[in-house]
Amino acid sequence: MMKRLLTIALVFAMAFSFAACGSAPAKGETPTAAPATETPVKTPAETPGEEPVEITFWHSYSEGEEKIFTETVLTAFAEKYPNIKVNAIRMPYEGMDEQLVTAVSGDVAPDVMRMDLTWVSQMAKLGALECLNGYEGFSEIAANALEGSLNTTLYNGKNYGLPLNANTTVAVYNNAVLTEYGFDAPPATMDELLAARDKTDPANDKYLFCVSGSYNWAMLPFIWTLGGSVTDDAYTKASGYLNSEATVKALDTIAGWYNDKTIGPAILGEQPDGWGGIEAGNYTMFVEGPWFFSSADKMDTYTPALIPAVEGRSVSIVGGEDIVMTATSSKKDAAWTFIRFMLEDEQQVAMAAAGMIPVTATAMEKVDTSANPYVAVYMEQLKTAEARIPCSSWPTIETILNTAFESVLRGQMTSQEALDDAAAQIDELLAAESLHKISVSLHSFEGNDGADEQELSYLTQVWNFAEKAAKKRVIVALRLWNDGGADARNGEILDFLRSRTGDNWPEMRNGSFLLRDHLYLERAGKFDWPDLSANESGAQFCYGLRDQLGVLVDGTVVPCCLDHEGDIPLGNLFTQPLTEILTSPRACTLREGFSRRKPAEELCRRCGFAARFNK
């Protein structure tokens, strides 16, 4: 007889990873460290008498950057923390993300890594990264970091890294053309710039300024500056933001600039392009990153300035690299000590000499820009720069945005049509970042006394819940376990479902049936339920507490829905926040054990279902 009867299993798109995290901050809100009751505070390993420890750090610094990092930063670290040796390995940027995935799978991943900021959410979803919110000193670093850069480390509202160095784009003016068009200095506002349109000559490839492409990196600074947006502040919803009146107007404005030849054909990938056009005098201005000024003499010919403001807004886009800790590191204290060290002002300023723009307010104040005065403009622009959506589906979202922008510029769709369609697609991807799927047992009532009398009531409650969840685009799977558990009831259960949907159910490739949009009937293949009397398996991996968890009818949270007896209770939803439950020592130990294919719980070592994950 089941002691506790399974109600639902929740499947998350990696919503909970390997380490403790606090509540999700919205954009504009400083993340804080998790309460001490949620997770033990991690402290830096800085006691001189501690046992020596070696950590591995992957990076893709250039030769010049690596020289300063090695000779200045690492030397300072060794002096301050003589017990921690940093094995710094320069990796090729191309394919570095794939190498990390392979390394994590093979348990040979580095402890710390410098990575492209667009990879963080993807790596976090795969369970490769440690959540840093609960580490000592995190909240202080976060409060000092640039908001846009800090937001690049988010995944499901938690920080899986810290910004390490940043870049952005600013307005770059051709000084000769600027003078030709009657300007003594770069215009501060878009209205000032647009007032010079009558001085251009599009017939001879002389345009006012350049938008360098229809892709998001080039378009979003203008969309944001013109008052548009992509999502809400918490990055959870595009509808009402991407397709809002303000964003539609912003895209209409850009399309209007293209149609009346205020901007040139570069926006659709044609000539003159941004770099060639600004150098040839085809444009007064284009928007570009600090790499444009890699040659020192360019400051004699070109002037960087903030993107011309619209109603006080001058907004660009955040680029750069973040520093992360891998989830599989066995030296997390030392790894955190190194990460925290890299965010200190001294190291940030030292790397600025190699062209790295700092990511903290205090370090920015200490950077000497006399040798490279353009850096000051980029640092100022970064203060209002926005992050691209920190979402594991960003590559897909990027394509959706690029397609929408291009379709409008080519006159194939109106701005409203294109952005409505894009917002709906992005909403589905953002929803999948958190709760993705709910599996509900159709047999949970069978273990109760008086099951016959409870059947209709139970199934009705399940159905009402499933309908509501499916309407919110959460996938709901109604489960017939082991082809129905007590097979005798299958007919009654199926009759109930037919009474709600009819019997025209398309069969899916995995053997499930589509009852309605986002609502499925599923059957599980035969397997041996976890049993303490069964023999132990060998190495065993599982997605429990990684992609999924189980909730019993009394609120008990268990690692997965197969623990129908509640043999591994992690907490109770009726009395505890889910975050607290999932960051408890027992839950963390479970996840770490699964990662190493050494289940920590005796019951998990005897699970027949998990055997399929070892193939």
C-alpha positions as CSV (number, residue, x, y, z in Angstrom):
1,M,0.0,0.0,0.0
2,M,1.4,3.4,-0.9
3,K,2.0,5.6,2.1
4,R,1.8,8.7,0.1
5,L,0.2,8.9,-3.3
6,L,1.8,10.6,-6.2
7,T,-0.1,13.5,-7.6
8,I,2.2,15.3,-10.1
9,A,5.7,15.3,-11.4
10,L,7.1,18.6,-12.5
11,V,9.6,18.8,-15.3
12,F,11.7,21.9,-15.5
13,A,13.9,23.0,-18.4
14,M,17.0,22.9,-16.1
15,A,15.3,25.4,-13.8
16,F,17.2,24.2,-10.8
17,S,20.9,23.4,-11.3
18,F,23.6,22.3,-9.0
19,A,23.9,24.9,-6.3
20,A,21.9,27.1,-3.9
21,C,20.3,30.3,-5.2
22,G,18.1,33.0,-3.8
23,S,14.9,34.4,-5.3
24,A,14.9,35.7,-8.8
25,P,15.7,39.4,-9.2
26,A,14.1,41.5,-11.9
27,K,16.2,43.6,-14.3
28,G,17.1,46.7,-12.4
29,E,17.1,44.9,-9.1
30,T,20.4,43.9,-7.4
31,P,20.6,40.2,-6.8
32,T,21.3,39.3,-3.2
33,A,22.9,36.3,-1.6
34,A,20.7,33.4,-0.6
35,P,19.8,33.3,3.1
36,A,22.0,31.3,5.3
37,T,19.1,28.9,6.0
38,E,19.0,28.0,2.3
39,T,22.6,27.0,1.8
40,P,25.9,27.1,3.7
41,V,27.8,30.2,2.9
42,K,30.8,29.6,0.8
43,T,34.0,31.3,2.1
44,P,37.2,32.0,0.3
45,A,40.1,29.7,0.9
46,E,42.7,32.3,1.9
47,T,44.2,30.9,5.1
48,P,48.0,30.6,4.4
49,G,48.2,27.4,6.3
50,E,45.6,25.5,4.3
51,E,46.4,22.5,2.2
52,P,47.7,23.5,-1.3
53,V,45.1,23.3,-4.0
54,E,45.3,23.6,-7.8
55,I,42.4,24.9,-9.9
56,T,42.2,25.0,-13.7
57,F,41.1,28.2,-15.5
58,W,40.1,28.1,-19.2
59,H,40.3,31.4,-21.1
60,S,40.6,32.7,-24.6
61,Y,42.7,35.8,-24.0
62,S,44.7,37.1,-26.9
63,E,48.4,36.9,-26.7
64,G,48.7,40.5,-25.4
65,E,45.9,40.0,-23.0
66,E,47.4,36.8,-21.7
67,K,50.7,38.5,-21.1
68,I,49.2,41.0,-18.7
69,F,47.0,38.4,-17.1
70,T,49.9,36.1,-16.5
71,E,52.5,38.6,-15.5
72,T,50.4,41.0,-13.4
73,V,47.1,39.3,-12.3
74,L,48.3,35.8,-11.7
75,T,51.4,37.0,-9.9
76,A,49.3,39.1,-7.6
77,F,47.0,36.2,-6.9
78,A,49.9,33.9,-6.1
79,E,51.2,36.4,-3.6
80,K,47.9,36.8,-1.9
81,Y,46.8,33.2,-2.0
82,P,50.0,31.1,-2.0
83,N,48.0,27.9,-1.2
84,I,46.0,28.2,-4.5
85,K,47.7,27.4,-7.8
86,V,45.9,28.5,-10.9
87,N,46.6,26.4,-14.0
88,A,45.6,28.9,-16.7
89,I,45.0,27.3,-20.1
90,R,44.5,29.3,-23.2
91,M,41.8,27.7,-25.3
92,P,40.7,28.5,-28.9
93,Y,37.5,30.5,-28.9
94,E,35.9,28.5,-31.7
95,G,34.2,25.5,-30.3
96,M,35.1,26.3,-26.7
97,D,31.5,25.9,-25.6
98,E,31.3,22.4,-27.1
99,Q,34.6,21.5,-25.4
100,L,33.1,22.5,-22.0
101,V,30.1,20.3,-22.5
102,T,32.4,17.4,-23.4
103,A,34.6,18.1,-20.5
104,V,31.7,18.2,-18.0
105,S,30.4,14.9,-19.3
106,G,33.8,13.3,-18.9
107,D,34.3,14.8,-15.5
108,V,37.4,16.7,-16.7
109,A,36.0,20.2,-16.8
110,P,38.0,23.2,-15.6
111,D,37.1,24.8,-12.2
112,V,36.7,28.3,-13.6
113,M,36.2,29.5,-17.2
114,R,36.0,32.8,-19.0
115,M,33.2,32.5,-21.6
116,D,31.2,34.5,-24.1
117,L,28.3,36.0,-22.2
118,T,25.7,34.5,-24.6
119,W,26.8,31.0,-23.6
120,V,26.1,31.3,-19.9
121,S,22.4,30.5,-19.9
122,Q,22.9,27.7,-22.3
123,M,25.6,26.1,-20.2
124,A,23.5,26.7,-17.0
125,K,20.6,24.9,-18.6
126,L,22.8,21.9,-19.3
127,G,23.8,21.8,-15.7
128,A,27.4,22.7,-16.4
129,L,27.6,25.8,-14.2
130,E,27.4,26.6,-10.5
131,C,24.9,29.2,-9.3
132,L,26.9,31.9,-7.4
133,N,24.2,33.8,-5.5
134,G,24.9,32.0,-2.2
135,Y,28.6,32.7,-2.1
136,E,30.1,35.1,0.4
137,G,30.7,38.5,-1.1
138,F,28.5,37.9,-4.2
139,S,25.9,40.5,-3.3
140,E,28.6,43.2,-2.8
141,I,30.2,42.4,-6.2
142,A,26.7,42.4,-7.8
143,A,25.8,45.8,-6.4
144,N,29.0,47.2,-7.8
145,A,28.6,45.6,-11.3
146,L,27.1,47.3,-14.3
147,E,23.4,46.3,-14.5
148,G,23.4,45.3,-18.1
149,S,26.6,43.2,-17.7
150,L,25.3,41.5,-14.6
151,N,22.1,40.5,-16.3
152,T,24.1,38.5,-18.9
153,T,24.8,35.9,-16.1
154,L,21.1,35.2,-15.4
155,Y,19.4,31.9,-16.0
156,N,15.9,31.6,-14.6
157,G,16.5,34.6,-12.5
158,K,19.7,33.2,-10.8
159,N,23.3,34.2,-11.5
160,Y,25.5,31.5,-12.9
161,G,28.5,33.7,-13.2
162,L,29.8,37.3,-12.9
163,P,30.7,39.7,-15.7
164,L,34.4,39.8,-16.2
165,N,34.9,42.3,-19.0
166,A,32.5,44.2,-21.2
167,N,32.1,45.9,-24.5
168,T,29.3,47.7,-26.3
169,T,28.7,49.9,-29.3
170,V,28.7,53.7,-29.6
171,A,28.2,56.3,-32.3
172,V,31.4,56.7,-34.3
173,Y,31.6,59.9,-36.5
174,N,33.7,60.7,-39.5
175,N,35.1,64.1,-38.5
176,A,35.3,65.5,-42.0
177,V,31.7,64.6,-42.9
178,L,30.5,65.9,-39.5
179,T,32.0,69.3,-40.4
180,E,30.6,69.1,-43.9
181,Y,27.1,68.6,-42.6
182,G,27.5,71.7,-40.3
183,F,28.3,70.1,-36.9
184,D,31.0,71.4,-34.6
185,A,30.6,68.3,-32.4
186,P,28.7,65.1,-32.4
187,P,25.0,65.7,-32.0
188,A,23.7,64.8,-28.6
189,T,20.1,64.0,-29.8
190,M,18.6,62.1,-32.7
191,D,16.6,65.2,-33.6
192,E,19.9,67.2,-34.0
193,L,21.3,64.5,-36.2
194,L,18.2,64.2,-38.3
195,A,18.1,68.0,-38.9
196,A,21.0,67.5,-41.3
197,R,19.2,65.2,-43.7
198,D,18.8,67.8,-46.3
199,K,22.6,68.0,-46.7
200,T,22.9,64.3,-47.8
201,D,23.0,63.0,-51.4
202,P,21.7,59.4,-51.5
203,A,22.0,59.4,-55.3
204,N,25.7,59.6,-54.9
205,D,25.8,57.2,-51.8
206,K,25.9,60.0,-49.3
207,Y,23.7,59.1,-46.4
208,L,23.2,60.6,-43.0
209,F,24.2,57.6,-40.9
210,C,24.4,53.8,-41.0
211,V,22.6,51.0,-39.3
212,S,25.0,48.2,-40.0
213,G,22.5,45.3,-40.5
214,S,19.1,44.0,-39.8
215,Y,20.4,41.6,-37.1
216,N,19.9,42.2,-33.4
217,W,23.4,43.5,-32.5
218,A,22.9,46.4,-35.0
219,M,19.2,46.9,-34.6
220,L,18.6,46.7,-30.8
221,P,20.5,49.9,-29.8
222,F,18.2,51.8,-32.1
223,I,15.1,49.9,-31.0
224,W,15.9,50.6,-27.3
225,T,16.9,54.2,-27.8
226,L,13.7,54.9,-29.7
227,G,11.7,53.6,-26.7
228,G,11.1,50.0,-27.7
229,S,11.7,46.9,-25.7
230,V,11.9,43.1,-26.2
231,T,10.7,41.6,-22.9
232,D,9.6,42.6,-19.5
233,D,12.2,43.5,-16.9
234,A,12.4,39.9,-15.6
235,Y,12.9,38.5,-19.2
236,T,9.9,36.3,-18.9
237,K,7.5,37.6,-21.5
238,A,7.8,39.2,-25.0
239,S,4.1,39.8,-25.7
240,G,3.1,43.3,-24.7
241,Y,6.7,44.5,-25.0
242,L,8.2,43.4,-28.3
243,N,4.9,44.0,-30.0
244,S,3.9,47.0,-27.9
245,E,3.0,50.3,-29.5
246,A,6.4,51.8,-28.6
247,T,8.4,49.0,-30.2
248,V,6.2,48.9,-33.3
249,K,6.7,52.7,-33.6
250,A,10.5,52.2,-33.1
251,L,10.7,49.6,-35.9
252,D,8.5,51.7,-38.2
253,T,10.9,54.7,-37.6
254,I,13.9,52.6,-38.6
255,A,12.1,51.2,-41.7
256,G,11.1,54.8,-42.5
257,W,14.8,55.9,-42.4
258,Y,15.6,53.1,-44.8
259,N,12.8,53.9,-47.2
260,D,13.5,57.7,-47.4
261,K,17.3,57.0,-47.6
262,T,18.2,58.6,-44.4
263,I,20.2,55.5,-43.8
264,G,21.9,53.5,-46.5
265,P,21.5,49.9,-47.9
266,A,24.0,48.4,-45.4
267,I,21.0,47.6,-43.1
268,L,20.1,44.9,-45.6
269,G,23.7,43.8,-46.2
270,E,24.4,45.9,-49.2
271,Q,27.1,48.4,-50.0
272,P,28.4,50.7,-48.7
273,D,28.8,48.7,-45.5
274,G,29.5,50.3,-42.1
275,W,33.3,50.2,-41.9
276,G,33.9,50.9,-45.6
277,G,31.2,53.6,-45.7
278,I,32.4,55.5,-42.7
279,E,36.0,55.5,-44.0
280,A,34.9,56.5,-47.5
281,G,32.7,59.4,-46.2
282,N,29.4,57.7,-47.2
283,Y,28.1,58.2,-43.7
284,T,28.4,60.8,-41.0
285,M,28.0,58.2,-38.3
286,F,27.8,54.4,-37.7
287,V,27.5,52.4,-34.5
288,E,30.4,50.2,-33.7
289,G,32.4,48.6,-30.9
290,P,35.8,49.6,-29.4
291,W,37.6,47.3,-31.8
292,F,37.1,50.0,-34.4
293,F,39.8,52.0,-32.6
294,S,42.4,49.3,-32.5
295,S,44.6,51.6,-34.5
296,A,45.7,54.6,-32.4
297,D,45.6,57.1,-35.3
298,K,41.9,56.6,-35.8
299,M,41.2,59.1,-33.0
300,D,42.5,61.8,-35.4
301,T,39.9,61.0,-38.0
302,Y,36.9,59.7,-36.1
303,T,35.1,60.8,-32.9
304,P,33.3,58.4,-30.6
305,A,30.2,59.6,-28.8
306,L,27.1,58.3,-27.1
307,I,24.3,57.2,-29.4
308,P,22.1,60.2,-30.1
309,A,19.5,60.3,-27.5
310,V,15.7,60.2,-28.0
311,E,13.7,61.7,-25.2
312,G,16.7,61.4,-22.9
313,R,17.4,57.7,-23.8
314,S,20.7,56.6,-25.3
315,V,20.9,52.8,-25.0
316,S,23.3,50.3,-26.6
317,I,23.9,46.6,-26.3
318,V,26.2,44.6,-23.9
319,G,28.9,42.4,-25.2
320,G,31.9,40.8,-23.5
321,E,32.8,37.8,-21.4
322,D,31.7,36.4,-18.0
323,I,33.6,34.3,-15.5
324,V,31.9,31.1,-14.3
325,M,32.5,28.2,-12.0
326,T,31.7,24.7,-13.3
327,A,29.2,22.6,-11.4
328,T,31.5,19.6,-11.3
329,S,34.4,21.4,-9.7
330,S,35.5,19.7,-6.5
331,K,37.4,22.8,-5.4
332,K,34.6,25.3,-5.3
333,D,36.0,27.4,-2.4
334,A,39.3,28.0,-4.2
335,A,37.4,28.6,-7.5
336,W,35.3,31.3,-5.8
337,T,38.3,32.9,-4.2
338,F,39.8,33.3,-7.7
339,I,36.6,34.6,-9.2
340,R,36.2,37.2,-6.5
341,F,39.8,38.2,-6.9
342,M,39.3,38.8,-10.7
343,L,36.5,41.2,-9.9
344,E,38.6,43.4,-7.6
345,D,39.4,46.9,-8.8
346,E,43.1,46.2,-9.1
347,Q,42.6,43.3,-11.5
348,Q,39.9,45.0,-13.4
349,V,42.2,48.0,-13.9
350,A,45.2,45.8,-14.8
351,M,43.3,44.1,-17.5
352,A,42.0,47.5,-18.8
353,A,45.6,48.1,-19.9
354,A,45.1,45.2,-22.3
355,G,41.9,46.7,-23.7
356,M,39.5,45.0,-21.3
357,I,36.7,47.4,-20.3
358,P,35.9,46.9,-16.6
359,V,32.5,45.8,-15.4
360,T,32.3,47.5,-12.0
361,A,31.6,51.1,-11.2
362,T,34.5,51.5,-8.8
363,A,37.1,50.1,-11.3
364,M,35.8,52.3,-14.0
365,E,36.6,55.4,-11.9
366,K,40.2,54.2,-11.6
367,V,40.9,53.5,-15.3
368,D,43.4,55.9,-16.9
369,T,42.0,56.6,-20.4
370,S,44.5,59.2,-21.4
371,A,46.3,56.8,-23.8
372,N,43.0,55.6,-25.2
373,P,40.4,58.3,-24.7
374,Y,37.8,56.5,-26.7
375,V,37.5,54.0,-23.8
376,A,35.8,56.7,-21.7
377,V,32.9,56.9,-24.1
378,Y,32.4,53.2,-24.2
379,M,32.4,53.0,-20.4
380,E,29.8,55.8,-20.2
381,Q,27.6,54.0,-22.8
382,L,27.9,50.8,-20.9
383,K,26.1,52.4,-17.9
384,T,22.8,52.3,-19.8
385,A,23.5,49.4,-22.2
386,E,21.1,46.5,-22.2
387,A,21.7,42.7,-22.1
388,R,20.3,40.5,-24.8
389,I,17.7,38.1,-23.4
390,P,19.6,35.8,-20.9
391,C,17.9,32.6,-22.0
392,S,19.2,29.2,-23.1
393,S,17.1,29.6,-26.3
394,W,18.9,32.8,-27.2
395,P,20.3,31.5,-30.5
396,T,16.7,30.7,-31.6
397,I,15.3,34.0,-30.3
398,E,18.1,35.8,-32.1
399,T,17.0,34.2,-35.4
400,I,13.4,35.1,-34.7
401,L,14.3,38.8,-34.1
402,N,16.5,39.0,-37.1
403,T,13.8,37.5,-39.3
404,A,11.2,39.9,-38.0
405,F,13.4,42.9,-38.5
406,E,14.4,41.9,-42.0
407,S,10.8,41.1,-43.1
408,V,9.7,44.6,-42.2
409,L,12.6,46.3,-43.9
410,R,12.0,44.3,-47.1
411,G,8.3,45.3,-47.0
412,Q,7.1,41.7,-46.6
413,M,5.2,42.3,-43.3
414,T,4.1,45.3,-41.3
415,S,5.9,46.0,-38.0
416,Q,2.9,45.0,-36.0
417,E,2.5,41.7,-37.9
418,A,6.2,40.8,-37.7
419,L,6.5,41.7,-34.0
420,D,3.2,40.0,-33.0
421,D,4.5,36.8,-34.6
422,A,7.9,37.1,-33.1
423,A,6.5,37.8,-29.6
424,A,4.3,34.7,-29.7
425,Q,7.3,32.5,-30.7
426,I,9.6,34.0,-28.1
427,D,6.9,33.7,-25.3
428,E,6.9,29.9,-25.9
429,L,10.7,29.8,-25.6
430,L,10.8,31.9,-22.5
431,A,8.0,29.8,-20.9
432,A,10.1,26.7,-21.5
433,E,12.9,28.1,-19.4
434,S,11.0,27.4,-16.2
435,L,8.1,25.0,-15.9
436,H,8.1,23.1,-19.1
437,K,6.1,20.0,-18.5
438,I,3.8,18.5,-15.8
439,S,3.1,14.8,-15.6
440,V,0.1,13.8,-13.7
441,S,-0.6,10.3,-12.6
442,L,-4.1,9.0,-13.5
443,H,-3.8,6.2,-10.9
444,S,-2.8,7.9,-7.7
445,F,-6.2,7.4,-6.1
446,E,-5.9,3.6,-6.4
447,G,-3.9,3.2,-3.2
448,N,-6.5,5.0,-1.1
449,D,-9.2,3.3,0.9
450,G,-12.5,3.7,-1.0
451,A,-10.8,4.1,-4.3
452,D,-13.9,3.3,-6.3
453,E,-15.8,6.2,-4.8
454,Q,-12.8,8.6,-5.4
455,E,-12.2,7.8,-9.0
456,L,-14.5,10.3,-10.7
457,S,-13.6,13.1,-8.2
458,Y,-9.9,12.5,-8.7
459,L,-10.0,12.4,-12.5
460,T,-12.2,15.5,-12.6
461,Q,-9.8,17.5,-10.5
462,V,-6.9,16.3,-12.6
463,W,-8.7,17.2,-15.8
464,N,-9.6,20.7,-14.6
465,F,-6.0,21.4,-13.6
466,A,-4.6,20.0,-16.8
467,E,-6.9,22.2,-19.0
468,K,-5.8,25.3,-17.1
469,A,-2.1,24.5,-17.4
470,A,-2.3,23.6,-21.1
471,K,-4.0,26.9,-21.8
472,K,-0.9,28.6,-20.3
473,R,1.2,26.6,-22.8
474,V,2.6,24.3,-20.3
475,I,2.9,20.7,-21.6
476,V,0.7,18.4,-19.6
477,A,1.1,14.6,-19.8
478,L,-1.6,12.4,-18.2
479,R,0.3,9.2,-17.4
480,L,-0.8,5.6,-17.5
481,W,2.1,4.1,-15.5
482,N,3.4,0.8,-16.7
483,D,0.6,0.7,-19.3
484,G,-1.9,1.4,-16.7
485,G,-0.7,0.2,-13.3
486,A,-3.9,-1.6,-12.3
487,D,-4.8,-2.5,-15.8
488,A,-8.5,-3.2,-14.9
489,R,-9.1,0.5,-14.5
490,N,-7.7,1.6,-17.9
491,G,-11.0,1.3,-19.6
492,E,-12.8,3.5,-17.1
493,I,-10.0,6.1,-17.2
494,L,-10.0,6.2,-21.0
495,D,-13.8,6.5,-21.1
496,F,-13.5,9.5,-18.8
497,L,-11.0,11.2,-21.1
498,R,-13.2,10.4,-24.2
499,S,-16.1,12.1,-22.4
500,R,-14.0,15.3,-22.3
501,T,-12.3,15.2,-25.7
502,G,-14.0,12.7,-27.9
503,D,-11.8,9.8,-29.2
504,N,-10.1,11.3,-32.2
505,W,-6.6,11.4,-30.6
506,P,-3.6,11.7,-33.1
507,E,-0.9,9.3,-32.1
508,M,2.6,10.9,-31.7
509,R,5.9,9.4,-32.6
510,N,6.7,8.5,-29.0
511,G,3.5,6.5,-28.5
512,S,1.7,9.3,-26.7
513,F,-1.6,10.7,-27.9
514,L,-2.5,14.4,-28.4
515,L,-5.8,15.1,-26.6
516,R,-5.7,18.9,-27.1
517,D,-3.0,21.6,-27.6
518,H,-0.2,21.0,-25.1
519,L,-2.3,18.2,-23.5
520,Y,-1.1,14.5,-23.9
521,L,-1.9,11.0,-22.8
522,E,1.3,9.1,-22.2
523,R,2.2,5.5,-21.3
524,A,5.4,4.5,-19.7
525,G,7.1,1.3,-20.8
526,K,7.6,-1.5,-18.4
527,F,10.3,-1.1,-15.8
528,D,11.1,-2.2,-12.3
529,W,10.0,0.3,-9.7
530,P,12.6,1.4,-7.2
531,D,12.8,-1.2,-4.4
532,L,15.1,-1.4,-1.5
533,S,15.2,-5.2,-1.8
534,A,16.4,-5.0,-5.4
535,N,20.0,-5.4,-6.4
536,E,22.1,-2.2,-6.8
537,S,23.0,-1.0,-10.2
538,G,26.5,0.2,-11.1
539,A,27.1,3.7,-12.3
540,Q,23.8,5.4,-12.4
541,F,22.8,8.8,-13.9
542,C,19.4,10.4,-13.4
543,Y,17.6,13.6,-14.3
544,G,15.9,13.8,-10.9
545,L,16.2,17.3,-9.4
546,R,17.9,18.4,-12.6
547,D,15.0,18.4,-15.0
548,Q,12.3,17.1,-12.8
549,L,10.9,16.5,-9.3
550,G,7.8,14.8,-7.8
551,V,5.2,16.2,-5.5
552,L,3.0,13.9,-3.4
553,V,-0.6,14.7,-2.4
554,D,0.5,15.7,1.1
555,G,2.9,18.3,-0.4
556,T,6.1,16.2,0.1
557,V,8.7,16.9,-2.5
558,V,10.7,13.9,-3.8
559,P,13.4,13.5,-6.4
560,C,11.1,12.0,-9.0
561,C,7.7,10.6,-9.4
562,L,8.8,7.0,-8.9
563,D,9.3,7.7,-5.2
564,H,5.6,7.2,-4.6
565,E,6.2,6.2,-1.0
566,G,8.1,9.3,-0.1
567,D,11.2,7.4,0.9
568,I,13.4,10.4,0.0
569,P,11.5,13.3,1.4
570,L,13.2,16.6,0.7
571,G,10.7,19.0,2.2
572,N,7.0,20.0,2.0
573,L,5.6,22.6,-0.3
574,F,2.9,23.4,2.2
575,T,5.4,24.6,4.8
576,Q,8.6,25.5,2.8
577,P,9.5,27.5,-0.4
578,L,10.5,25.3,-3.3
579,T,13.9,27.1,-3.5
580,E,14.7,26.1,0.1
581,I,13.8,22.5,-0.6
582,L,15.9,22.3,-3.7
583,T,18.9,23.8,-2.1
584,S,18.8,21.7,1.0
585,P,21.9,19.6,1.7
586,R,20.2,16.4,0.8
587,A,18.9,17.7,-2.5
588,C,22.4,19.1,-3.4
589,T,24.0,15.8,-2.5
590,L,21.6,14.0,-4.7
591,R,22.3,16.1,-7.7
592,E,26.0,15.9,-7.2
593,G,25.8,12.2,-6.9
594,F,23.9,11.9,-10.2
595,S,26.4,14.1,-11.9
596,R,29.2,11.7,-10.9
597,R,27.0,8.6,-11.7
598,K,27.2,7.6,-8.0
599,P,23.7,8.0,-6.6
600,A,23.8,9.2,-3.0
601,E,20.5,7.5,-2.0
602,E,20.1,3.8,-1.6
603,L,16.7,3.7,-3.4
604,C,18.2,5.5,-6.4
605,R,20.9,2.9,-6.7
606,R,18.1,0.3,-7.1
607,C,16.0,2.1,-9.7
608,G,15.2,0.1,-12.8
609,F,13.8,3.2,-14.6
610,A,17.1,5.1,-14.4
611,A,18.9,2.3,-16.3
612,R,17.8,3.8,-19.6
613,F,19.9,6.9,-19.0
614,N,23.1,4.9,-18.9
615,K,22.9,3.9,-22.5
